Amino acid sequence: MTWMSLVGKGLFSGAVIVAASEIAKRSAAFGALVVSLPLTSIMAMLVLYQDTQDTAQIADFAEGILWLVLPSLVLFVVLPSMLRRGYGFEIAMAAAILATIAAYAIGIWAAQSYGHVS
């Protein structure tokens, strides 16, 4: 992978983050839509296929993403729940991140044990 390719990916990722935050200022739903699009997954699969031409590896990668999308949802349950209960942003975000880390540990174990993801 060349430096230019890495810089390009970084610029694209940054642009998506800026776009999502600017859109969210006007509409939370549309900002959430931009963030929820699987752009990074699609880009990663395209680059992986370009580099390897290995469709079995792409299938394993896509299945691994599926298994690990589920634990990521914990953040989006814990954070708004705590904020609406009056917790400060920093405490709520820290708790949501810790809960998500725990969910990822369980998700990785489940993916390896039941999903045949290595």
LUMSE-558445 format. One record per residue (C-alpha): residue number from 1; x, y, z. Coordinates in steps of 0.001 Angstrom, whole numbers, plus 500000, padded with zeros to 6 digits. Example, Ala and Ser with C-alpha at 12.3 -4.5 7.8 and 13.67 -1.06 7.14 Angstrom:
@k 1&X 512300&Y 495500&Z 507800
@k 2&X 513670&Y 498940&Z 507140
% end
This chain:
@k 1&X 500000&Y 500000&Z 500000
@k 2&X 501451&Y 503332&Z 498976
@k 3&X 501609&Y 506456&Z 501110
@k 4&X 499348&Y 508240&Z 498627
@k 5&X 496742&Y 505521&Z 499042
@k 6&X 496898&Y 505837&Z 502834
@k 7&X 496644&Y 509633&Z 502639
@k 8&X 493680&Y 509319&Z 500276
@k 9&X 491877&Y 506976&Z 502655
@k 10&X 492586&Y 509306&Z 505557
@k 11&X 491247&Y 512312&Z 503669
@k 12&X 488124&Y 510408&Z 502648
@k 13&X 487521&Y 509234&Z 506223
@k 14&X 487994&Y 512757&Z 507533
@k 15&X 485603&Y 514127&Z 504919
@k 16&X 482922&Y 511613&Z 505951
@k 17&X 483306&Y 512593&Z 509621
@k 18&X 483125&Y 516321&Z 508848
@k 19&X 480136&Y 515815&Z 506542
@k 20&X 478282&Y 513731&Z 509123
@k 21&X 478857&Y 516219&Z 511937
@k 22&X 477837&Y 519184&Z 509760
@k 23&X 474729&Y 517375&Z 508513
@k 24&X 473856&Y 516308&Z 512088
@k 25&X 473813&Y 519984&Z 513142
@k 26&X 470865&Y 520433&Z 510786
@k 27&X 469258&Y 516992&Z 511048
@k 28&X 470187&Y 514262&Z 513511
@k 29&X 468502&Y 511638&Z 511320
@k 30&X 470430&Y 512525&Z 508165
@k 31&X 473715&Y 512821&Z 510069
@k 32&X 473071&Y 509375&Z 511523
@k 33&X 472314&Y 508058&Z 508036
@k 34&X 475694&Y 509244&Z 506731
@k 35&X 477527&Y 507612&Z 509633
@k 36&X 475558&Y 504371&Z 509403
@k 37&X 476435&Y 503792&Z 505753
@k 38&X 478987&Y 500966&Z 505515
@k 39&X 481406&Y 503109&Z 503490
@k 40&X 484554&Y 501982&Z 505292
@k 41&X 483548&Y 498329&Z 505045
@k 42&X 482869&Y 498651&Z 501327
@k 43&X 486140&Y 500494&Z 500740
@k 44&X 488086&Y 497927&Z 502765
@k 45&X 486530&Y 495049&Z 500826
@k 46&X 487292&Y 496729&Z 497498
@k 47&X 490929&Y 497293&Z 498477
@k 48&X 491251&Y 493770&Z 499917
@k 49&X 489852&Y 492278&Z 496719
@k 50&X 492119&Y 494457&Z 494585
@k 51&X 495122&Y 493332&Z 496633
@k 52&X 494272&Y 489611&Z 496925
@k 53&X 491581&Y 488642&Z 494377
@k 54&X 490528&Y 486154&Z 497095
@k 55&X 486731&Y 485992&Z 497321
@k 56&X 486844&Y 483493&Z 500204
@k 57&X 488840&Y 486011&Z 502232
@k 58&X 486305&Y 488727&Z 501344
@k 59&X 483462&Y 486444&Z 502468
@k 60&X 485220&Y 485745&Z 505794
@k 61&X 485896&Y 489465&Z 506238
@k 62&X 482249&Y 490378&Z 505517
@k 63&X 481009&Y 487739&Z 507956
@k 64&X 483408&Y 489028&Z 510602
@k 65&X 482044&Y 492536&Z 510083
@k 66&X 478511&Y 491223&Z 510559
@k 67&X 479422&Y 489550&Z 513846
@k 68&X 481128&Y 492708&Z 515113
@k 69&X 478466&Y 495203&Z 514055
@k 70&X 476226&Y 493740&Z 516737
@k 71&X 478483&Y 494625&Z 519705
@k 72&X 479004&Y 498127&Z 518323
@k 73&X 475302&Y 498782&Z 518862
@k 74&X 475871&Y 498730&Z 522632
@k 75&X 477414&Y 502215&Z 522438
@k 76&X 474271&Y 503558&Z 520770
@k 77&X 472058&Y 502093&Z 523478
@k 78&X 474125&Y 503028&Z 526543
@k 79&X 475106&Y 506585&Z 525538
@k 80&X 471660&Y 508082&Z 524858
@k 81&X 470158&Y 506162&Z 527766
@k 82&X 472664&Y 507640&Z 530219
@k 83&X 472462&Y 511142&Z 528740
@k 84&X 468667&Y 511129&Z 529052
@k 85&X 469018&Y 510052&Z 532687
@k 86&X 471077&Y 513164&Z 533415
@k 87&X 474627&Y 511807&Z 533362
@k 88&X 477269&Y 514173&Z 532036
@k 89&X 478577&Y 513625&Z 528528
@k 90&X 482056&Y 512522&Z 529632
@k 91&X 480749&Y 509934&Z 532112
@k 92&X 478127&Y 508642&Z 529684
@k 93&X 480635&Y 508371&Z 526831
@k 94&X 483200&Y 506613&Z 529038
@k 95&X 480595&Y 504118&Z 530263
@k 96&X 479337&Y 503540&Z 526718
@k 97&X 482879&Y 502931&Z 525465
@k 98&X 483650&Y 500505&Z 528301
@k 99&X 480384&Y 498638&Z 527717
@k 100&X 481181&Y 498466&Z 524010
@k 101&X 484669&Y 497102&Z 524688
@k 102&X 483113&Y 494369&Z 526832
@k 103&X 480554&Y 493641&Z 524104
@k 104&X 483342&Y 493434&Z 521509
@k 105&X 485222&Y 490911&Z 523664
@k 106&X 482075&Y 488778&Z 523798
@k 107&X 481435&Y 489348&Z 520081
@k 108&X 484943&Y 488282&Z 519085
@k 109&X 484636&Y 485174&Z 521217
@k 110&X 481219&Y 484369&Z 519682
@k 111&X 482446&Y 484994&Z 516132
@k 112&X 485392&Y 482674&Z 516643
@k 113&X 483384&Y 480029&Z 518500
@k 114&X 480160&Y 479976&Z 516499
@k 115&X 480708&Y 482025&Z 513359
@k 116&X 483791&Y 480238&Z 512088
@k 117&X 485585&Y 483588&Z 511821
@k 118&X 489310&Y 483339&Z 512459
% end
